[in-house]
Amino acid sequence: MKVRISFFFMLLLVAFYADAKEIFTPILYPNTAYKTGENLTYQIRYGFMVGGTTTLSINEGVYKNKSVFHALAIGQTIGMADNIYGVEDIYESWFDKETNLPYKQIRKIKEGKYTQYNEVTYNRENNTVNSKLSGIHSVPEKILDLSSTFYYIRRLDFSKIKEGDEVSVNMYFSDEIFPFHLIYKGKQTIKTKFGSISCIKISPLVEVGRMFKEQDDLTIWFTDDGNRLPVLVRMDIRIVGSVYLKLVDYKNTVNPLIFRR
Protein backbone atom coordinates (compact mmCIF):
# COMPACT_ATOMS: atom_id res chain seq x y z
CA MET A 1 0.00 0.00 0.00
CA LYS A 2 1.31 3.39 -0.94
CA VAL A 3 0.98 5.97 1.85
CA ARG A 4 1.26 9.57 0.70
CA ILE A 5 3.47 11.75 2.83
CA SER A 6 2.37 15.35 2.49
CA PHE A 7 0.53 16.55 5.59
CA PHE A 8 -2.24 18.25 3.58
CA PHE A 9 -2.55 15.62 0.88
CA MET A 10 -2.75 12.86 3.44
CA LEU A 11 -5.90 14.39 4.92
CA LEU A 12 -7.66 14.21 1.55
CA LEU A 13 -6.35 11.02 0.04
CA VAL A 14 -7.55 8.80 2.90
CA ALA A 15 -11.14 9.07 1.62
CA PHE A 16 -13.03 11.47 3.83
CA TYR A 17 -16.30 10.64 5.47
CA ALA A 18 -18.77 12.92 3.71
CA ASP A 19 -22.53 13.12 4.03
CA ALA A 20 -25.31 15.67 3.76
CA LYS A 21 -24.67 17.37 7.09
CA GLU A 22 -24.94 21.12 7.19
CA ILE A 23 -21.61 22.92 6.95
CA PHE A 24 -20.88 24.82 10.15
CA THR A 25 -18.48 27.75 10.00
CA PRO A 26 -17.17 28.55 13.50
CA ILE A 27 -15.85 31.92 14.61
CA LEU A 28 -12.25 32.74 13.79
CA TYR A 29 -9.91 34.47 16.18
CA PRO A 30 -7.95 37.44 14.84
CA ASN A 31 -4.78 35.81 13.57
CA THR A 32 -2.30 35.38 16.42
CA ALA A 33 -1.43 31.79 15.46
CA TYR A 34 1.07 32.18 12.62
CA LYS A 35 3.06 34.81 10.79
CA THR A 36 5.23 35.34 7.76
CA GLY A 37 8.41 33.30 7.99
CA GLU A 38 6.99 30.39 9.97
CA ASN A 39 8.53 27.10 8.83
CA LEU A 40 7.55 23.63 10.07
CA THR A 41 9.24 20.31 9.31
CA TYR A 42 7.69 16.88 9.88
CA GLN A 43 8.84 13.29 9.51
CA ILE A 44 6.55 10.45 8.59
CA ARG A 45 7.31 7.20 10.39
CA TYR A 46 6.15 3.59 10.18
CA GLY A 47 7.54 2.08 13.37
CA PHE A 48 11.27 2.79 13.27
CA MET A 49 11.30 3.56 9.54
CA VAL A 50 11.35 7.18 8.34
CA GLY A 51 9.45 7.27 5.04
CA GLY A 52 9.55 10.94 4.16
CA THR A 53 9.45 14.58 5.18
CA THR A 54 6.96 17.39 4.85
CA THR A 55 7.75 21.08 5.15
CA LEU A 56 5.13 23.78 5.61
CA SER A 57 6.03 27.44 5.25
CA ILE A 58 4.12 30.68 5.03
CA ASN A 59 5.32 33.99 3.60
CA GLU A 60 4.13 37.28 2.18
CA GLY A 61 2.54 37.11 -1.26
CA VAL A 62 0.71 39.33 -3.73
CA TYR A 63 -2.39 38.46 -5.69
CA LYS A 64 -3.84 41.08 -8.07
CA ASN A 65 -2.00 43.87 -6.18
CA LYS A 66 -3.39 42.65 -2.84
CA SER A 67 -1.13 41.59 0.03
CA VAL A 68 -1.92 37.97 0.91
CA PHE A 69 -0.38 34.95 2.59
CA HIS A 70 1.53 32.55 0.36
CA ALA A 71 1.66 29.03 1.81
CA LEU A 72 3.96 26.33 0.48
CA ALA A 73 3.79 22.61 1.34
CA ILE A 74 6.39 20.15 0.06
CA GLY A 75 6.12 16.42 0.73
CA GLN A 76 8.79 14.00 -0.43
CA THR A 77 9.97 10.47 0.18
CA ILE A 78 13.46 9.81 1.50
CA GLY A 79 15.79 6.81 1.76
CA MET A 80 14.35 3.42 0.81
CA ALA A 81 10.85 4.86 0.34
CA ASP A 82 12.24 7.30 -2.22
CA ASN A 83 13.86 4.47 -4.16
CA ILE A 84 10.52 2.63 -4.25
CA TYR A 85 8.02 5.46 -4.71
CA GLY A 86 9.93 8.61 -5.70
CA VAL A 87 7.27 11.05 -4.47
CA GLU A 88 7.51 14.84 -4.46
CA ASP A 89 4.25 16.78 -4.08
CA ILE A 90 4.30 20.58 -4.04
CA TYR A 91 1.22 22.56 -3.09
CA GLU A 92 0.99 26.36 -3.10
CA SER A 93 -1.86 28.59 -1.96
CA TRP A 94 -2.46 32.34 -1.93
CA PHE A 95 -5.15 33.24 0.60
CA ASP A 96 -6.66 36.28 2.31
CA LYS A 97 -4.99 37.40 5.53
CA GLU A 98 -8.28 38.22 7.25
CA THR A 99 -10.76 35.61 6.01
CA ASN A 100 -8.36 32.77 5.10
CA LEU A 101 -10.28 32.35 1.83
CA PRO A 102 -8.00 31.29 -1.04
CA TYR A 103 -7.57 33.19 -4.29
CA LYS A 104 -5.27 30.78 -6.13
CA GLN A 105 -3.68 27.37 -5.71
CA ILE A 106 -1.03 25.40 -7.58
CA ARG A 107 -0.33 21.69 -7.29
CA LYS A 108 2.69 19.93 -8.81
CA ILE A 109 2.88 16.15 -8.46
CA LYS A 110 5.75 13.77 -9.14
CA GLU A 111 5.12 10.18 -8.10
CA GLY A 112 7.51 7.81 -9.83
CA LYS A 113 7.06 8.47 -13.55
CA TYR A 114 3.70 10.14 -13.06
CA THR A 115 3.57 13.96 -13.09
CA GLN A 116 0.75 16.49 -13.03
CA TYR A 117 0.45 20.27 -12.82
CA ASN A 118 -2.68 22.32 -12.15
CA GLU A 119 -3.65 25.88 -11.26
CA VAL A 120 -7.00 26.83 -9.74
CA THR A 121 -8.30 30.37 -9.20
CA TYR A 122 -11.32 31.37 -7.11
CA ASN A 123 -13.99 33.87 -8.10
CA ARG A 124 -15.69 34.97 -4.85
CA GLU A 125 -18.24 37.17 -6.62
CA ASN A 126 -20.04 34.28 -8.32
CA ASN A 127 -18.71 31.32 -6.24
CA THR A 128 -16.87 29.53 -9.02
CA VAL A 129 -13.39 28.10 -9.48
CA ASN A 130 -11.41 27.95 -12.71
CA SER A 131 -9.19 24.88 -13.07
CA LYS A 132 -6.64 24.71 -15.88
CA LEU A 133 -7.28 20.97 -16.08
CA SER A 134 -11.07 20.87 -16.00
CA GLY A 135 -12.48 24.36 -16.51
CA ILE A 136 -15.03 26.35 -14.49
CA HIS A 137 -17.03 24.81 -11.62
CA SER A 138 -19.64 26.17 -9.23
CA VAL A 139 -18.62 25.82 -5.57
CA PRO A 140 -20.16 26.61 -2.17
CA GLU A 141 -19.61 30.02 -0.64
CA LYS A 142 -16.48 30.37 1.53
CA ILE A 143 -14.91 27.20 0.15
CA LEU A 144 -11.30 26.63 1.20
CA ASP A 145 -8.36 24.74 -0.25
CA LEU A 146 -5.97 22.40 1.58
CA SER A 147 -3.48 24.99 2.83
CA SER A 148 -6.07 27.55 3.85
CA THR A 149 -7.99 24.84 5.72
CA PHE A 150 -4.89 23.97 7.73
CA TYR A 151 -4.32 27.61 8.72
CA TYR A 152 -8.07 28.11 9.23
CA ILE A 153 -8.17 25.36 11.87
CA ARG A 154 -5.35 27.10 13.73
CA ARG A 155 -7.50 30.23 14.06
CA LEU A 156 -10.66 28.57 15.39
CA ASP A 157 -12.10 29.89 18.64
CA PHE A 158 -12.14 26.65 20.65
CA SER A 159 -13.71 28.45 23.61
CA LYS A 160 -16.92 28.29 21.53
CA ILE A 161 -16.53 24.57 20.78
CA LYS A 162 -17.35 21.81 23.28
CA GLU A 163 -15.80 18.35 23.45
CA GLY A 164 -17.64 16.14 20.98
CA ASP A 165 -18.70 19.05 18.75
CA GLU A 166 -18.25 18.71 15.01
CA VAL A 167 -16.63 21.45 12.92
CA SER A 168 -17.27 21.28 9.18
CA VAL A 169 -15.88 23.19 6.22
CA ASN A 170 -15.89 22.72 2.45
CA MET A 171 -12.64 22.23 0.56
CA TYR A 172 -11.80 22.18 -3.14
CA PHE A 173 -9.10 19.66 -4.02
CA SER A 174 -8.17 17.70 -7.15
CA ASP A 175 -11.13 19.31 -8.95
CA GLU A 176 -13.66 18.03 -6.42
CA ILE A 177 -15.60 19.48 -3.50
CA PHE A 178 -14.91 17.76 -0.17
CA PRO A 179 -17.00 18.34 2.97
CA PHE A 180 -14.42 18.08 5.76
CA HIS A 181 -15.76 17.09 9.20
CA LEU A 182 -13.65 17.28 12.36
CA ILE A 183 -14.59 16.16 15.88
CA TYR A 184 -13.12 18.04 18.82
CA LYS A 185 -11.90 15.40 21.31
CA GLY A 186 -10.77 17.65 24.16
CA LYS A 187 -7.25 18.20 25.50
CA GLN A 188 -4.30 15.87 25.99
CA THR A 189 -0.61 16.19 26.87
CA ILE A 190 1.62 14.89 24.07
CA LYS A 191 5.28 13.89 24.21
CA THR A 192 7.47 15.29 21.43
CA LYS A 193 11.21 15.37 20.73
CA PHE A 194 11.20 18.81 22.37
CA GLY A 195 9.35 17.73 25.51
CA SER A 196 5.71 17.33 26.59
CA ILE A 197 3.11 19.94 25.69
CA SER A 198 -0.63 20.41 26.24
CA CYS A 199 -2.60 19.89 23.03
CA ILE A 200 -6.05 20.08 21.50
CA LYS A 201 -7.09 16.76 19.99
CA ILE A 202 -9.03 16.67 16.72
CA SER A 203 -10.25 13.66 14.72
CA PRO A 204 -11.21 14.25 11.08
CA LEU A 205 -13.90 11.73 10.14
CA VAL A 206 -12.71 9.18 7.59
CA GLU A 207 -14.57 6.53 5.64
CA VAL A 208 -14.55 3.07 7.17
CA GLY A 209 -13.51 0.42 4.67
CA ARG A 210 -10.35 -0.68 2.93
CA MET A 211 -7.98 1.62 4.85
CA PHE A 212 -9.71 2.31 8.17
CA LYS A 213 -11.62 0.30 10.76
CA GLU A 214 -13.10 3.31 12.59
CA GLN A 215 -14.20 6.81 11.58
CA ASP A 216 -11.74 8.36 14.05
CA ASP A 217 -8.64 6.46 12.89
CA LEU A 218 -7.03 9.77 11.92
CA THR A 219 -6.07 12.12 14.79
CA ILE A 220 -4.25 15.47 14.89
CA TRP A 221 -2.87 17.18 17.99
CA PHE A 222 -2.51 21.00 17.93
CA THR A 223 -0.75 22.84 20.75
CA ASP A 224 -3.16 24.35 23.27
CA ASP A 225 -1.65 27.82 23.03
CA GLY A 226 -1.74 30.85 20.77
CA ASN A 227 0.16 29.03 18.01
CA ARG A 228 -2.21 26.06 17.59
CA LEU A 229 0.80 24.29 16.12
CA PRO A 230 0.23 20.70 14.91
CA VAL A 231 2.84 18.56 16.63
CA LEU A 232 1.58 15.05 15.86
CA VAL A 233 -0.65 13.23 13.36
CA ARG A 234 -1.54 9.54 13.75
CA MET A 235 -3.21 7.35 11.13
CA ASP A 236 -4.31 3.84 12.13
CA ILE A 237 -4.34 1.94 8.84
CA ARG A 238 -5.63 -1.64 8.50
CA ILE A 239 -2.60 -3.21 6.81
CA VAL A 240 0.24 -0.84 7.73
CA GLY A 241 -0.71 -0.19 11.37
CA SER A 242 -0.03 3.17 13.00
CA VAL A 243 1.65 5.80 10.81
CA TYR A 244 2.90 8.96 12.52
CA LEU A 245 3.70 12.44 11.25
CA LYS A 246 5.87 14.13 13.89
CA LEU A 247 7.09 17.69 14.22
CA VAL A 248 10.90 17.65 14.13
CA ASP A 249 11.74 21.32 13.58
CA TYR A 250 9.99 24.68 13.84
CA LYS A 251 11.06 28.27 13.16
CA ASN A 252 9.54 31.74 13.55
CA THR A 253 6.41 30.88 15.50
CA VAL A 254 4.34 33.82 16.73
CA ASN A 255 4.48 32.74 20.38
CA PRO A 256 7.13 30.74 22.29
CA LEU A 257 6.32 27.06 22.62
CA ILE A 258 6.42 25.88 26.24
CA PHE A 259 7.58 22.28 26.52
CA ARG A 260 7.97 20.37 29.79
CA ARG A 261 10.91 17.98 30.06
Buried (B, 14 or more C-beta within 10 A) or exposed (E): EEBBBBBBBBBBBBBBBBEEEEBEEBEBBEBEBBBEEBBBBBBBBBEEEBBBBBBBBBEEBEBEEEEBBBBBBBBBBBEEBBEEBBBBBBBBBBBBEEEBBBBBBBBBBBBEEEEEEBBBBBEBEEBBBBBEEEEEBEBBEBBBBBBBBBBBBBBBEBEEBEEEBEBBBBBBBBBEBBBBBBBBBEBEEBEBEBEEBBBBBBBBBBEBEEBBEEBBBBBBBBBBBBBBBBBBBBBBBEEEEEBBBBBBEBEEBBBEBEBEE
